[in-house]
Each structure stands twice: as structure tokens, then as C-alpha cells.
Amino acid sequence: MTTTPDPFGNPVHLQHPGGAAALNAFCNGFLGYLPSIVDLLAVAEHDASLYVQAGAAMLWMFSESPAGPPRARAHLQRAAHAGLPASPRERLFAQAVQQWLDADLHAALASHEQLARQYPRDLVSLKLGQIHAFNLGDSPIMLRLALLAAPAAQDQAWLHGMLAFGHEQCHHLDRAEAAARRALAMRPAEPWAQHALAHVLLTEGRLDEGAAFMQQASPQWAGLSSFMRSHNWWHLALFRIELGQPEAALALYDSQVWGVDKRYSQDQVGAVSLLARLELAGLEVGPRWSELVQWLLPRTADQVLPFLDLQYAYGLARAGRPEADTLLANLEAHAPSAPVANRQAWVQVAVPAARGLLAYARGQWAAAVEQLGAALPGLASIGGSHAQRELFEQIWLDALQRNGQWGAVQNLLQPRLNAQPQSVRLRQQLARVDAALGLG
């Protein structure tokens, strides 16, 4: 056995000293969204130390598919059988991963909060805890975890990027921007801080500034993992849509957003979301639904996260595939027995939202209005960011309009345009509504 520090000074027990480089690649890769994160899997084949096996289990859980948990469980069992020395911090981190595997996210979050209090420079734990809170739609926990670590990790750009996104999701836009810019001053290519700043600029309606910032940053994304690379391009595409440039956004779909890793869940839902937004902006997307849907067909029985299932369902329905009904039936069957941490989100939000999305894709406007309207008040609980969840609100608004409920649409759209006066998309949409209402 050997002990080596991780990039933040936390000691890690390794069975073989040769794993130190992969350990650093794992930590920096996780926080910086680099493909090097998976280097740990090769080390885990011959190093049974607890932290290495817990990290490998974590990677398998991020596959966001039913195949992930069995592989993750095997890694944790290997560490348990080996019984090698481990620090209290390493044991607590492995416990949090086990709780995630057991679908007890409330317990996992409690473990991550304990780690943040006792070992505030464990930024890998902090990041993982934030992801769990994000998937539960609990932005205050996201922010609290980062605030607990902040006094001890001021020298880490990663920390300020995590602070920035926590503040943004809690609607602290000034503090979010300040934290993001501090992170970028320390590490100009920090992708999560770039992403957090894009959220702020979109929310505040600073669309020209946001598009220019993300375009300028985009050369730095080429070496990132598929999610972060495609997701930051996705954000740039949103700015293009809002600025009345849907053709430019479609070009980004073809060249950057879809095709980095078509097997990965997050890349798939990013593609679904962008195609849907492009259609809502009035653009014809041609055969792209038919090409995308082949990657969604294996997802009908996943039920990993409601946020993912809803977009799989819409993509299948929009492509005219009957498997959308299969996914809906599986979702309805899963919801009452879902893990306690997000059962309410499955039952009260995901079920009616999925029904509404299928109705919308099939031109059943009244049913879409009713079902999506029932889901929207609790939408935060399905996870995803404000910007990502806005897709469902846009679909609901379009269903209202197609159902002839022009007055309701006008009352919802005008405040949005007031908040985002640079949005060409909203201005054009509201002009059509006002014309239909005879408002000039």
C-alpha cells in the first residue's frame, strides 16, 4: 500500500503507487469534464483500494442506464472483499457512492454534506453531491455544499465554478456572475464556470453578450468530455435561437451538439431538446428526428431519472414511433415504486408531463395543455436546470396557442419579453399572438 495526495491535498490509499497519475486524472477529469476521468477504470482492474473502486463505481453510475448499477456494485464488493486500509474520508466517500447505488439519494447527500464539513477540500465529493442535488431539483443543497467548502478551497477555480452554478440555480444572479468570473480569472478555460455564466447571461436577457462570450470560449471545448462539449455548444445554440438565428442554431446541432457521443444519455437529451426548440422557433428540421430516434429506442425501460425519460418519450413520439407508448407505460408502472427521494417527482410530475408531451407530439392540443399544465408547478423536482426545463414550458405555451387560448398565451409571453427585450424569438411569437387578438 502507498499513500498519495489527490490534486487538492487529500491523502488517498492506493494498492499500487503506479495508480497516482490515474487518480489525478480522475479528480481533474471529473471537475474539468475531461475524458481522462475514465483512466481510473483501467487502474481499478488491478488496484482494489477503496477509493479507486468507489471512483470506478461512480463512473459506471454515470452511464445513466440500467447496465450501470451492476458494474458499480461489483467494484464496491471488490473493495469490501479486499479489506485494504482506508481513511475515514475514503470510507465516507465510498459510503456515499453505495447510497447512490442503493437509490437513497437523501442519505448520499447527507454523507456528502458531512464530507464537505469535515473535509472541505474534497472537491470530488462536493461535485458529486451537487449533481445529486441537481437531479433532485434541490438547488439550495447545491449551493450549501459549495458554501461549506468555500473557506478552505478559495484557491481552486473548480470551487468558484461550483459556487457560480449553485448561486445561479438559486436565482442569485449577481453572486453567480461574480463567482463565475472569479473562476475564469483563475482558469480561463474552466468549462463549468463558462456554463454558469451562460446561464446568467441568458436569464438576464443579455443575449448578444452571451452569444459573443460563448463563441469566444468555444475553441476551448474541443478536448472536453462529450457532455460538457456538446452542452456548452447547446447553450450557444440557445442564444442563437433567442436572437432570431435558428438556422445558425441548426448548424450547431449538426456540427457540435449531436454526434460527439451518440450513445450517451446527456448527449441524447440535449439533441432532443434542441430539435424541439428549433421546431418551436418555426424551423423545419427535416429527417433529424428519424436519425436521432434509433439511439432512443433502447431507452424505453431505463427509468433512471424523470428528466431523461421525458425527453426520450418526446423524441420517440415526435418521430412517430409506437415505442413512445411503451416508454410511457413503463414510466407509469415505475412511478409508484420509484425511490423515495424522487417518487413524488415521478408520480406527480413525470407521469402527467409524459402524457402531455405525447399528446403534443400527436397534435392533441387540449390534452397537452391539461397534462403539461398539471405538471408545470412541480417541474423543478424532475432535475435539470432552469434553462433545460424551460423546454416543457415552451411546449405548453405552444399547445395553449394551438388550442386557441390566445389570451392566456399573451399574458404569459409579454412578461417574458419584458424580461428579455433582446429576444427576437419572443418578439416574433408575441406579434403573432397580438395579431390574433386584434391588439395591433
Steps between C-alpha positions, in 0.01 A plus 500: 500500500602861441348835588494785249326838501225576254524835313342679797724355770272223626695179573390194303599139569605309188589134474762582236689831468467490122136605534582852619493653152163344425370622837592858410352456152178375661470795739590769248301326228187488713518867593623618160284271284799332337503153340793412727248427774462146366870423547404378846309205357820339373666547839198347672567173320805435719470746791239394755540802728176651623525841337595360160212252506254764623612731222456225242153427639418869468602497135271208425210674673551795268414278205139583600374167379383175661837346411682736736398386851611133465845609384518757780397243759775265387764767563377575850482130580858454380619770737304348787649155438852641477470681834797727433577797725295814440459834675173615657459742209538221244256279689244780519536569127453130419196499728352789299556312174337190651200709607471633145512143373225412747292790362499673838598845380396673821747286693765555235454875525531481878832318455623758251403780735691331781800474268470869412501593868785272606708495181413819312776451243345176379374665185417169331250427776368855479443470125327164532276634776407798284405268216269301728336819626464621141327178397256541789434863411636614838708805413538619862692183584716552191596841626537402866752228415716749310472761774617247758814432296566859396711622795751216458513490119522861390807417292306258276328627186283186506352613832402840365342338194290279726408802713398685185258233382357452850433873527350512149261216570394682819438816292790691659605631161744770612681260732497231233663731248762616750593141589513394135724792406727427795534140384577615147759747624677208667446249218376665178391171342300374801198354318258483793555868579447583132180298516381677817567840345305399189203423728524843661523685170205307354284553809575872508427534130854611414478301181753676277754492783429134572534393139826692462641357824420139414620537141831638627533216752403223257853410376574383855230231491652266242678280753217473752288194573201460273243643743683822582611558144156446348320675787696824473435501125133438587505816709644697211222359281242633749643849464478466122134396519410787731678744270289386206772288341349147504688400184829568680376292794410214265851513358634466854273200554650329197862591565537511879198407713411162352757241411774531762384185682163387370490219756499729800175600674588866549601543137173339395276724708697806390424405142130443572476831679670700227296345218180573692601863559590545136157378395335728755697785342339412167783311333461178303754245625455247220591135566691569821236350730515173307879488532495586870227256596709188435711601802190547717339165426709308760395750769135401543563297818769722656307706760825632647398866534165661414679786322653251257188291445289800404733596219542143379119479488465820302767400251335164440156657465622779274652237271162325489623185672260279698782436747404835653194325642721220629716750683193675641360170627834414661521843657145473639579157645829618651374822659311361805797285604777746412763575767360717777737787423327579170181292505283811520675640194427184305135475607388862508718650227655245267181301435280794398788670320570188293133469413495864401812472285362203310170682451683806366712297262177347364314829459263443793519858621237500774645190665849646474384822670330310780774247572799734466317765699456251784872422498650848474459616863726220623735492203813586700480165678587302185851648495671688222573871493261791454614529139450129432156481660381804306451271202190350666360847566558598137316189382212575737477859372492378143227250588298782659536703182409210273201432726378856435572632849652821366426716802680266735801490269514881478499535877784251531715621212498874559672483842763272347571748224514780756774307679684414177450792261782376275312177423397503136334161551267634770431822309398309189288256697325779689435691177307201365302475822418871507390487136267210573352698791464817296745687718702644212 
